[in-house]
Each structure stands twice: as C-alpha cells, then as structure tokens.
Amino acid sequence: MKSNTRPDMAITDLLYGVENAVAWITFNRPARRHALGDTTTRQLVCLCQRAAHDPAVKVVVIQGQGDAFCAGGDMEDTFQRGASMDARQWSDRIREGPNALALAIQTMGKPVIASVNGLAVGGGATIALACDLRIASDGARFGFPFARLGITPEFGCSYLLQRVVGVGRAMEWLLLGEFIDAATALQHGLVNRVVEHAALASATRQWADHLASLPAPAVARLKHLMHFARQHDLAATLEQEALALGESFTSIEHRAAVEQFLQRKATASKA
C-alpha cells in the first residue's frame, strides 16, 4: 500500500510525545469528540510511520481524551470535501487514508496499544480493533453503525472484527449498529481488559512499560508470526516459526535474557 502522506507533514489534530521508549499518540479534536476527518486520518498515518521508524520507540499507545476515544468519521468534513468526488476519487481517498492507517498499525514491528477512555465509534472503534492490545475504561462504549449511515465498513473493519469476535457477532454488531458497553466488549474479546476510568492512564502505562522492557526484536518477530498465521496454513506458519526461532536463539537479546535468568536462579538457590 503506497500512501501519499508526507512524513514531515504538520500535525494539528493529534498530540505526539515519546517517553521511556513509548510513543504516545493522542487525539486532539475535543470539540468534535476527536472525529476523523481526512486531515486527522493522514496525520495519524504520519505519526504511526514516524513511531515505526524511530529506533527510540519500542511501544506505541493511541489514546483519546475527555469523554471520547474517537467518534468515528467527521460527517461535516466528509460532505464538504466529498461533495464533488466520484466513486473512483472516493476509493483513492480511502486507500490513502483509512487503508494506509490500518496497514501502518498492523504491519508495524512494534506493539500498539489502544487506550479507550470513552466513545469509540465506526472508524474510531476499528482503529482500536487494529491495535495489538486494547484496554478500556469501564465507561467506554463501542459501535459500528456503518449500515445505518448507508456506508460500508472501513479501516479494515470487515477483516478485523470477524477475526476477533467471530462472524456471527460481527454481523450482528454491523447490521444492528447498537452500542456495546465495556463489559460486553470484554466478554466477547473486543477488548483485553477493562479498568475503572480513573485507573485507565496508570494501567495503560503499566502495560506500555512492560512491553518496552521486552527484547524488541523478539516482539517484532512475534507480531509478524501472529499476523502471518492468520493468512497461511499450519505448514507455512511452522516454517516461519523455525526461521524466527533461528534468529531468536542466535540473538544478543536471547543470550542476555538467558544469562539474567541463570543469575536469578543461582541467587535464589543460595538464598
């Protein structure tokens, strides 16, 4: 997927910062509940690419603020920009925005956490779905109301949602378009963990710090294997595991981890 997004584009709709090897990407359109216009989506692609190529970054967190994670597509922006566009132009716009973003998150060789503080609808819910781990506030709500708006899923929703919650549940949520509370999202695997709203920031940071402490090459290989296995059979996946383990067992990171393990074991036996 080739994107026309410039790596040096000005960032106005999001906040970006790196701390302790964690890149924090924060939606910053509070007046629009962080709705996704064309500009916001392209800027998010840019920041994901920046984090992916920054050797100082080992983990990425995408988060909202206030009462919303991301309220989905900005309908006002869509109508204003798209009034004169034909179907081909719309398809090109989707390829360069939502499609490029889904691929940037999924193919990044670093774990991406979605920290869902509140409303996550449509494209916002699917951005969270594209992330490797999802932690949510107990006040979070999700929704996939594409059909009610007369449109079809985007950001890879038709691919991702059924793989996470199953075909039947995905069809239900897409066709009915009802809101899904945090407890239901956890029950069906849409999120990995739910915490009290006041604890979301600290719980997210704990996850991010833990992931940042892991050997980055091993984490990148693990993420690659998981995505590879979704599209290939067992034999092909076993071959990829063999190749990845060959690289892992001969890596500096593995030797250092084994030495630390043996040192801890020796210390414990003396005690």
DRENTOR-678236 format. One record per residue (C-alpha): residue in three letters; y, x, z. Coordinates in nm, 4 decimals, padded with zeros to 6 digits. Each point is the difference from the previous one (the first is absolute). Layout:
BEGIN
voba	v	u	w
ALA	Y	X	Z .
...
This chain:
BEGIN
voba	v	u	w
MET	00.0000	00.0000	00.0000 .
LYS	00.3280	00.1552	-00.1120 .
SER	00.3098	-00.1117	00.1857 .
ASN	00.3614	00.0432	-00.1047 .
THR	00.1030	00.0240	00.3645 .
ARG	00.2093	00.3126	00.0546 .
PRO	-00.1092	00.2178	00.2947 .
ASP	00.3668	00.0678	00.0808 .
MET	00.1261	-00.3587	-00.0216 .
ALA	00.2480	-00.1170	00.2639 .
ILE	-00.1645	-00.1886	00.2866 .
THR	00.2006	-00.2998	00.1223 .
ASP	-00.2539	-00.2670	00.0995 .
LEU	-00.2285	00.2094	00.2221 .
LEU	00.0221	00.2584	00.2763 .
TYR	-00.2007	00.3222	-00.0167 .
GLY	-00.0675	00.2676	00.2566 .
VAL	-00.2649	00.2587	00.0843 .
GLU	-00.0948	00.0807	00.3590 .
ASN	-00.3020	00.1964	00.1232 .
ALA	-00.1658	-00.0107	-00.3437 .
VAL	00.0434	-00.3786	-00.0260 .
ALA	00.2191	-00.1542	-00.2706 .
TRP	00.1569	-00.3272	00.1150 .
ILE	00.1041	-00.2404	-00.2758 .
THR	00.1933	-00.3004	00.1313 .
PHE	00.1109	-00.3053	-00.1963 .
ASN	00.3759	-00.0360	00.0405 .
ARG	00.1176	-00.3286	-00.1492 .
PRO	00.0225	-00.2080	00.3197 .
ALA	00.2269	-00.2650	-00.1516 .
ARG	-00.2744	-00.0739	-00.2573 .
ARG	-00.2875	00.0489	00.2479 .
HIS	-00.0807	00.3151	-00.1984 .
ALA	-00.0816	-00.1960	-00.3160 .
LEU	-00.1135	00.2034	-00.2986 .
GLY	00.2435	00.0248	-00.2856 .
ASP	-00.0555	00.2275	-00.2961 .
THR	00.2114	00.2726	00.1615 .
THR	-00.1825	-00.0155	00.3338 .
THR	-00.3401	00.0256	-00.1653 .
ARG	00.1000	00.3009	-00.2088 .
GLN	00.1499	00.1710	00.3027 .
LEU	-00.3219	-00.0573	00.1937 .
VAL	-00.1971	00.1574	-00.2847 .
CYS	00.2373	00.2968	00.0144 .
LEU	-00.0415	00.0472	00.3756 .
CYS	-00.3791	-00.0284	-00.0159 .
GLN	-00.0048	00.2648	-00.2716 .
ARG	00.2351	00.2182	00.2048 .
ALA	-00.2268	-00.0239	00.3040 .
ALA	-00.3111	00.0614	-00.2089 .
HIS	00.1388	00.3279	-00.1342 .
ASP	00.1613	00.1241	00.3220 .
PRO	-00.2295	00.2596	00.1654 .
ALA	00.1700	-00.0700	00.3339 .
VAL	-00.1255	-00.3610	-00.0064 .
LYS	-00.3561	-00.0828	00.1075 .
VAL	00.0337	-00.3739	00.0695 .
VAL	00.2213	-00.2794	-00.1364 .
VAL	00.1085	-00.3123	00.1894 .
ILE	00.1567	-00.2985	-00.1769 .
GLN	00.1737	-00.2374	00.2407 .
GLY	00.2465	-00.2844	00.0204 .
GLN	00.2643	-00.0709	00.2598 .
GLY	00.1387	-00.3076	00.1702 .
ASP	-00.2144	-00.3094	-00.0566 .
ALA	-00.1462	00.1008	-00.3356 .
PHE	-00.2181	00.2657	-00.1564 .
CYS	00.0762	-00.1122	-00.3553 .
ALA	00.0651	-00.3566	-00.1166 .
GLY	-00.1412	00.0554	-00.3479 .
GLY	00.1868	-00.0245	-00.3266 .
ASP	00.3749	-00.0547	-00.0025 .
MET	00.0214	-00.3195	-00.2051 .
GLU	00.3746	00.0310	-00.0509 .
ASP	-00.0374	00.3509	-00.1377 .
THR	-00.2928	-00.1118	-00.2145 .
PHE	00.1926	-00.2810	-00.1661 .
GLN	00.3167	00.2019	-00.0499 .
ARG	-00.1727	00.3003	-00.1542 .
GLY	-00.2757	-00.1856	-00.1798 .
ALA	00.1831	-00.2909	-00.1594 .
SER	00.0150	00.1678	-00.3398 .
MET	-00.3344	00.1835	00.0132 .
ASP	-00.3002	-00.0947	-00.2118 .
ALA	-00.3669	00.0278	00.1062 .
ARG	-00.0392	00.3550	-00.1310 .
GLN	00.3085	00.1194	00.1861 .
TRP	-00.1249	-00.1648	00.3188 .
SER	-00.3377	00.1717	-00.0346 .
ASP	00.1703	00.3365	-00.0453 .
ARG	00.2089	-00.0643	00.3105 .
ILE	-00.3124	-00.0811	00.2025 .
ARG	-00.1742	00.3163	-00.1226 .
GLU	00.2929	00.2200	00.1029 .
GLY	00.0591	-00.1703	00.3365 .
PRO	-00.2819	-00.1823	00.1835 .
ASN	-00.2823	00.1690	-00.1918 .
ALA	00.1448	00.3466	00.0522 .
LEU	00.0471	-00.0683	00.3712 .
ALA	-00.3572	-00.1199	00.0567 .
LEU	-00.1329	00.3101	-00.1728 .
ALA	00.2384	00.2306	00.1874 .
ILE	-00.1322	-00.1282	00.3339 .
GLN	-00.3665	-00.0210	-00.0951 .
THR	-00.0256	00.3370	-00.1761 .
MET	00.2111	00.1979	00.2470 .
GLY	-00.2147	00.2654	00.1647 .
LYS	00.1431	-00.0920	00.3389 .
PRO	-00.0682	-00.2978	00.2285 .
VAL	00.2556	-00.2800	-00.0171 .
ILE	00.0527	-00.2376	00.2928 .
ALA	00.1661	-00.3406	-00.0304 .
SER	00.1736	-00.0944	00.3254 .
VAL	00.0550	-00.3743	-00.0380 .
ASN	00.2583	-00.1235	00.2481 .
GLY	00.0545	-00.3517	-00.1335 .
LEU	-00.0023	-00.1958	-00.3244 .
ALA	-00.1998	00.1542	-00.2859 .
VAL	-00.0129	-00.2254	-00.3047 .
GLY	-00.1102	00.0383	-00.3617 .
GLY	00.0745	00.3515	-00.1150 .
GLY	00.0814	00.0953	00.3593 .
ALA	-00.3440	-00.1069	00.1192 .
THR	-00.1610	00.1812	-00.2915 .
ILE	00.1881	00.3233	00.0695 .
ALA	-00.1513	-00.0113	00.3487 .
LEU	-00.3379	-00.0735	-00.1579 .
ALA	00.0281	00.3096	-00.2196 .
CYS	00.0406	00.2225	00.3062 .
ASP	-00.2996	00.1712	00.1588 .
LEU	00.0583	-00.1412	00.3489 .
ARG	00.1910	-00.3083	00.1112 .
ILE	00.1259	-00.0593	00.3523 .
ALA	00.1872	-00.3211	00.0750 .
SER	00.2122	-00.1586	00.2684 .
ASP	-00.1470	-00.3111	00.1586 .
GLY	00.2925	-00.1837	-00.1580 .
ALA	-00.0739	00.1161	-00.3538 .
ARG	-00.0700	-00.2560	-00.2725 .
PHE	-00.1469	00.0564	-00.3436 .
GLY	00.0036	-00.2122	-00.3130 .
PHE	-00.0967	00.0186	-00.3666 .
PRO	00.1915	-00.2965	-00.1515 .
PHE	-00.0037	00.1207	-00.3603 .
ALA	-00.1530	-00.3188	-00.1448 .
ARG	00.2553	-00.2235	00.1732 .
LEU	00.2740	00.1967	-00.1742 .
GLY	-00.1683	-00.0357	-00.3375 .
ILE	-00.0851	00.3685	-00.0273 .
THR	-00.3099	00.2164	00.0290 .
PRO	-00.0728	00.2787	00.2522 .
GLU	00.1648	00.3409	-00.0297 .
PHE	-00.0059	00.3407	00.1718 .
GLY	-00.3789	-00.0010	-00.0518 .
CYS	-00.0579	-00.3074	00.2177 .
SER	-00.2736	-00.1459	-00.2230 .
TYR	-00.1903	00.3297	00.0311 .
LEU	00.0657	00.0838	00.3642 .
LEU	-00.0136	-00.3311	00.1852 .
GLN	-00.3519	-00.1020	-00.1032 .
ARG	-00.1316	00.3459	00.0868 .
VAL	00.1433	-00.0228	00.3502 .
VAL	-00.0712	-00.3623	00.0975 .
GLY	-00.2569	-00.1127	-00.2595 .
VAL	00.0343	-00.2096	-00.3146 .
GLY	-00.0195	-00.3404	00.1684 .
ARG	00.2644	00.0711	00.2628 .
ALA	00.2242	00.1683	-00.2571 .
MET	-00.0180	-00.3046	-00.2281 .
GLU	00.0813	-00.2275	00.2937 .
TRP	00.3044	00.1983	00.1027 .
LEU	00.1256	00.0396	-00.3567 .
LEU	-00.0483	-00.3630	-00.1036 .
LEU	00.1169	-00.1700	00.3198 .
GLY	00.2768	00.2497	00.0721 .
GLU	-00.0025	-00.0776	00.3715 .
PHE	00.1362	00.2384	00.2611 .
ILE	-00.2536	00.2171	00.1837 .
ASP	00.0765	00.0917	00.3596 .
ALA	-00.0795	00.3390	00.1502 .
ALA	-00.3139	-00.1156	00.1816 .
THR	-00.1466	-00.1488	-00.3194 .
ALA	00.0955	00.3110	-00.1953 .
LEU	-00.1879	00.2136	00.2532 .
GLN	-00.3019	-00.2317	-00.0029 .
HIS	-00.0405	00.0360	-00.3767 .
GLY	00.0815	00.3712	-00.0229 .
LEU	00.3403	-00.0363	-00.1610 .
VAL	00.1319	00.2223	00.2808 .
ASN	-00.1807	00.2608	00.2082 .
ARG	00.1764	-00.0609	00.3286 .
VAL	00.2419	-00.2442	00.1628 .
VAL	00.2236	00.0984	00.2919 .
GLU	00.2798	-00.1652	00.1933 .
HIS	00.3273	00.0151	-00.1895 .
ALA	00.1610	00.2325	00.2552 .
ALA	-00.2916	00.2440	-00.0313 .
LEU	-00.0078	00.0199	-00.3803 .
ALA	00.2220	00.3067	-00.0376 .
SER	-00.1878	00.2073	00.2577 .
ALA	-00.3421	-00.1101	-00.1282 .
THR	00.1004	00.0882	-00.3553 .
ARG	00.1229	00.3407	00.1108 .
GLN	-00.3271	00.0659	00.1849 .
TRP	-00.1975	-00.0693	-00.3167 .
ALA	00.2347	00.2092	-00.2121 .
ASP	-00.0072	00.2949	00.2409 .
HIS	-00.3801	-00.0119	00.0158 .
LEU	-00.0327	-00.0014	-00.3786 .
ALA	00.2515	00.2843	-00.0272 .
SER	-00.2174	00.2073	00.2357 .
LEU	-00.2997	-00.0191	-00.2351 .
PRO	-00.0713	00.2651	-00.2675 .
ALA	00.2006	-00.1231	-00.2982 .
PRO	-00.2418	00.1171	-00.2743 .
ALA	-00.2904	-00.1854	00.1630 .
VAL	00.2078	-00.3164	00.0326 .
ALA	00.0994	00.0207	-00.3666 .
ARG	-00.3644	00.0390	-00.1046 .
LEU	-00.1048	-00.2907	00.2231 .
LYS	00.2619	-00.2302	-00.1520 .
HIS	-00.1039	00.1038	-00.3505 .
LEU	-00.3659	-00.0711	00.0784 .
MET	00.0725	-00.3454	00.1372 .
HIS	00.1978	-00.1015	-00.3080 .
PHE	-00.2508	00.1624	-00.2359 .
ALA	-00.2892	-00.1904	00.1593 .
ARG	00.1671	-00.3363	-00.0640 .
GLN	-00.0235	00.0572	-00.3744 .
HIS	-00.3254	00.1953	-00.0425 .
ASP	-00.3678	-00.0345	00.0843 .
LEU	-00.1903	00.1733	00.2802 .
ALA	-00.1221	00.2899	-00.2151 .
ALA	00.3499	00.0879	-00.1177 .
THR	00.1360	-00.0322	00.3525 .
LEU	-00.2720	00.2261	00.1414 .
GLU	00.0954	00.2646	-00.2552 .
GLN	00.3642	-00.0258	00.1052 .
GLU	-00.1045	00.0319	00.3652 .
ALA	-00.1987	00.3136	-00.0816 .
LEU	00.2990	00.1553	-00.1754 .
ALA	00.2384	-00.0978	00.2797 .
LEU	-00.2316	00.1347	00.2704 .
GLY	-00.0387	00.3248	-00.1905 .
GLU	00.3763	00.0423	00.0108 .
SER	00.0164	-00.1144	00.3624 .
PHE	-00.2729	00.2263	00.1410 .
THR	00.1637	00.3062	-00.1590 .
SER	00.3545	-00.0878	00.1086 .
ILE	00.2139	00.1802	00.2561 .
GLU	00.0657	-00.3315	00.1730 .
HIS	-00.3706	-00.0653	00.0571 .
ARG	-00.0611	00.3473	00.1421 .
ALA	00.2957	-00.0383	00.2367 .
ALA	-00.1214	-00.3438	00.1137 .
VAL	-00.3521	00.1321	00.0671 .
GLU	00.1362	00.2951	00.1968 .
GLN	00.2092	-00.2345	00.2144 .
PHE	-00.3031	-00.2239	00.0577 .
LEU	-00.2158	00.2942	00.1079 .
GLN	00.2723	00.1298	00.2302 .
ARG	00.0333	-00.3405	00.1678 .
LYS	-00.3786	-00.0217	00.0366 .
ALA	-00.0180	00.3462	00.1566 .
THR	00.2830	-00.0809	00.2406 .
ALA	-00.1652	-00.3276	00.1011 .
SER	-00.3364	00.1682	00.0645 .
LYS	00.1632	00.2598	00.2282 .
ALA	00.1730	-00.2740	00.1959 .
